[in-house]
Amino acid sequence: MQVFLRIDINLAALVLLGVVFLIAYQSLDRQDSINKKFLTTSLVIMLELVFETLTCMINRRPELWLIPVSELMHICLFITAPLLTYSWYKFNYSWTEPDSTIFKTRKILYFIPIVINTVLTVLSPIYGFIFDIDSANVYHRGSLFLVSAVITYFYLIISLIQIFKRKGKIIKQEWIPLIAFGILPIIGGILQSMFYGVLLMWSCTAFSLVIIYYFLQQRMAHLDNLTGVWTRGSFDYYISRRIHHKADDKFGLIYADLDGLKQINDQYGHSEGDKAIQTAVGLIRSVLRKTDIIARMGGDEFAVIMECDSKEALEKTIERINVSFEAYNKTSGKRYRLEGSFGTDIFDMRYASIEQFLNHVDNLMYSQKKNKKADLGGSVGFDSF
């Protein structure tokens, strides 16, 4: 009964996270990188909960063969812990600083503590650095146990610092879940370190993942259902926050409109029109960088935010989009062509407001569309057979 009272919170967390994982596996887009990270992390946390629960159940049992089993499971627990929090830090950094190269220079430096923890953990069955399993199969904390704990919490703490530093670049729907994910494991870990025998670190992490699942559900709400890119609301919020926190910030914007969509809808139906939009977005995304943001502004209009300070970079991106469209048109077998009209410029202090800038780029796009229609006699992006 005493053992059950120790592991009951782990069992509850395991069941809850397991249910959430099954629901998420069925409801989330498993091709999305963030969703894949969530599912993978959930599996690892459930494995950690199983290991930790089993170590408690076999602790103090007299069978000698259980000693190496216990040592192996503790090695897995202590090696995996900082790897998970380090992965979380990398995720946060790429999310809040997508255009930064600083992390690449710090990568080796930040990985050194993990190497130290791994070496100390692997040697612990012999020297008792992080943990020790005595001849009676009783677990004891090693003399350097706090070193492993500090390394694990270090990545969570710098993740929280990073989130607070870049709050202005995080969409409101993501703010609370990201903070909760960092704080709950820290609280649970501190309590577990202070009170021997209390199991809270991984159960709190599991509960925080449940919160993250709520964030992923909310994220689906501010992603366009048809294309999977940002909605106009998400775009407006991101831009307003970005300009508010850094008024002199420069970035590039491409405003794109799919040509000939009305004709596609009229002749082939709205279902085919939706497929054309989805295909066009896929082609655009295929030539963008991971740091670029694309949003559906309405109908067949899209905006791409690029981290650059020259129109030349924007024009090269448009060239790649047009090449991608042309390659598709040659092999699609469709009775219509996918083409786009584009307006582009760099946002800087010349513009009194973001609204003025958006109107400017939008007008550039419509000017190109108007010129193309004039050149082709009013039919753009549509072939008749």
Salt bridges, closest charged atoms under 4 A:
ASP32 OD1 - ARG219 NH2 2.97
GLU63 OE2 - ARG61 NH2 3.21
GLU97 OE2 - ARG166 NE 2.94
ASP134 OD2 - HIS140 NE2 2.85
GLU174 OE2 - HIS222 NE2 3.72
ASP224 OD2 - ARG296 NH1 3.22
ASP236 OD1 - ARG232 NE 3.06
ASP249 OD2 - ARG242 NE 2.18
ASP257 OD1 - LYS369 NZ 2.54
ASP259 OD1 - LYS369 NZ 2.53
ASP259 OD2 - LYS372 NZ 2.60
ASP266 OD2 - LYS262 NZ 2.88
GLU272 OE2 - LYS334 NZ 3.05
ASP292 OD1 - ARG289 NH2 2.87
GLU307 OE2 - ARG242 NH1 2.66
GLU312 OE2 - LYS316 NZ 3.39
GLU326 OE1 - ARG337 NH2 2.68
GLU339 OE2 - ARG337 NE 2.97
ASP345 OD1 - ARG350 NH2 3.60
ASP345 OD2 - HIS360 NE2 2.70
ASP348 OD1 - ARG350 NE 2.86
